[in-house]
Amino acid sequence: MGRNAALPAGFERFRATGETTPDDTGCGVLHVDMDAFFAAVELRSRPELAERPVIVAGAGPRSVVLSANYPARRYGVRSAMPVGAARRLCPQAVWIPPSRGAYSEVSRGVMAIFRELTPLVEPLSLDEAFLDVSGALRRLATTPAGIGALIRERVAAEHGITCSVGVARAKFVAKLASGMAKPDGMLVVPAAQTLDFLHPLPVSALWGVGKKTEENLRRHGLDTIADVAKAPLDRLRRSLGSALGEHLHALANGRDDRAVVPESEEKSIGAEHTFDTDQHDSALLNRELLRLSERVAATLRAKGVRGRTVSIKVRFADFRTITRARTLLSATDVAREIHATAAALLAEASSGAAVRLIGVRVEGLAAEGAGEQLSLEAPAPRWREAEIAADVARSKFGAGAIRPASLLSPEEG
C-alpha cells in the first residue's frame, strides 16, 4: 500500500466476523495478506512476547529485518530495514532468529485453505495472494465478504496467525483495501464506490508509483489519485512516458482488468484437520487419518491423477510441526493405500504429545495411467473399484451415503 495512505471517509474496517459488511455484489477479487507474517509464526510458540516489540532478523552484520510485529512497528521498525537502524529505533526489542522451514510450512497450509475455496489463487509471496471467488459463490452459498470472513477464521484456527482481507472488483483496489484493513481486519470496497475510495488517496498509493515517480507527479501538481484521474492523458504520457502514464491513468479511474492467474500445475493434493481440543487418543487420530485419506483419494480420482509419495503433517499443542513422507512403489489414488502409509508414518513419528492438527498429502502427481509399471505380484483386492463405486453413490446421494464403518458414529452404527 502507498505510504501513509489513510482510510477514506465513509469506509470502515471490519474486525469481528459477524459484522454486517457493505454491498459486495460484483466484488469477486480478494487480496489476503498475513499480518506481520514471520514474526507471527515465531510468536505462536512464544505467546508471552505478543505485547512486546519483537523483531525477526539474522545475526550477521549485514542482516536486515525480516519481520517486525506491530508493537515494534510503532517505533518505526520496518521489514528490510538494516538491523543497526532497527536497534537504534527500538533498543528494547526482543530479537528472534529466523526458523528455517517454518514459514514455507505455514504458507503451504494457508494457500491450501485458499485452494479449497477457489482454484483461482495467485500467490504473490509466501504470505499474500489474490483470489477470484466469483465462481465459488453459488457452490459455497455465500458472498465475497463471507469467504473473506471464513478465510480469516480458518487461518487463525488452523495456523495460529491472523490475516487481513481486501474485497473489491479489481486486484489493485483489493490490495489497497487489505493494507488499510490491517491488522486482523477486512475492508470491502463496493463496486459503485470504487472511485470514492480511490480519489482521496495520495498518488503514492497507486500501484507502480515509487519515490521518484511520486516526486515527478507532485512537481506537476498531481498530489492525489483524483488529480491523476482528471489529468489529460497526453500530459501524463509526456511527463511519465506512454506506458506508465496510461497505466496510472487507468488505475486512477478504477480500471484494472488484470485477471487472477493461478499457478499452472498442481503438484500435490492434501487435506488436514484442526481439532477443537488437543488430542492424545491414537485411535481417534488414526480414524481422522482415514477420513482425510478418503477425501484426498476422492479428489485425486476426480482430477484423474495419482501420486507416488504420501506425507503426513502433525502439529502439536505447542505449534511444533513435523512432516513425514514415504514414496510408494507405484502411484495410487486409493484411500486404503494412502491411509495404510499415513498410519505407519504416524506410528513411527508418535511421541505421545497432544496433537492440534493432522494432515495427509499425496505428492508426485501424474495423469492416471502415465508411467505405470507392470507388476508380477498377485493382484490386490479390488479396493479401487469399490472406492469408485462409492464415489458414484456419493455423487447421487450425498457425501455421507457411503463411509468406512470405522468412521460411523455409535448412533449411525
C-alpha positions, 0 to 999 in steps of 0.5 A: 500500500502507498505510504501513509495512505489513510482510510477514506471517509465513509469506509470502515474496517471490519474486525469481528466476523459477524459484522454486517459488511457493505454491498459486495455484489460484483466484488469477486477479487480478494487480496489476503495478506498475513499480518506481520507474517514471520514474526507471527509464526515465531510468536505462536510458540512464544505467546508471552512476547505478543505485547512486546516489540519483537523483531525477526532478523539474522545475526550477521552484520549485514542482516536486515529485518525480516519481520517486525510485529506491530508493537515494534512497528510503532517505533518505526521498525520496518521489514528490510530495514538494516538491523543497526537502524532497527536497534537504534529505533527500538533498543528494547526489542526482543530479537528472534532468529529466523526458523528455517522451514517454518514459514514455507510450512505455514504458507503451504497450509494457508494457500491450501485453505485458499485452494479449497475455496477457489482454484483461482489463487495467485500467490504473490509471496509466501504470505499474500495472494489474490483470489477470484471467488466469483465462481465459488459463490453459488457452490459455497452459498455465500458472498465475497465478504463471507469467504473473506470472513471464513478465510480469516477464521480458518487461518487463525484456527488452523495456523495460529496467525491472523490475516487481513482481507481486501474485497473489491472488483479489481486486484489493485483496489483489493490490495489497497483495501487489505493494507488499510484493513490491517491488522486482523481486519477486512475492508470491502470496497463496493463496486459503485464506490470504487472511485470514492475510495480511490480519489482521496488517496495520495498518488503514492498509493497507486500501484507502480508509483515509487519515490521518484515517480511520486516526486515527478507527479507532485512537481506537476501538481498531481498530489492525489489519485483524483488529480491523476484521474482528471489529468489529460492523458497526453500530459501524463504520457509526456511527463511519465512516458506512454506506458506508465502514464496510461497505466496510472491513468487507468488505475486512477479511474478504477480500471484494472482488468488484470485477471487472477492467474493461478499457478499452472500445475498442481503438484500435490493434493492434501487435506488436514484437520484442526481439532477443537481440543488437543488430542492424545487418543491414537485411535481417534487420530488414526480414524481422522487419518482415514477420513482425510485419506478418503477425501484426498483419494476422492479428489485425486480420482476426480482430477484423474491423477495419482501420486507416488509419495504420501506425507503426513503433517502433525502439529502439536499443542505447542505449534511444533510441526513435523512432516513425514513422507514415504514414496510408494512403489507405484502411484495410487489414488486409493484411500486404503493405500494412502491411509495404510502409509499415513498410519505407519508414518504416524506410528513411527513419528508418535511421541505421545504429545497432544496433537492440534492438527493432522494432515495427509498429502499425496505428492508426485502427481501424474495423469492416471495411467502415465508411467505405470509399471507392470507388476508380477505380484498377485493382484490386490483386492479390488479396493479401487473399484469399490472406492469408485463405486462409492464415489458414484453413490456419493455423487447421487446421494450425498457425501455421507451415503457411503463411509468406512464403518470405522468412521460411523458414529455409535448412533449411525452404527 
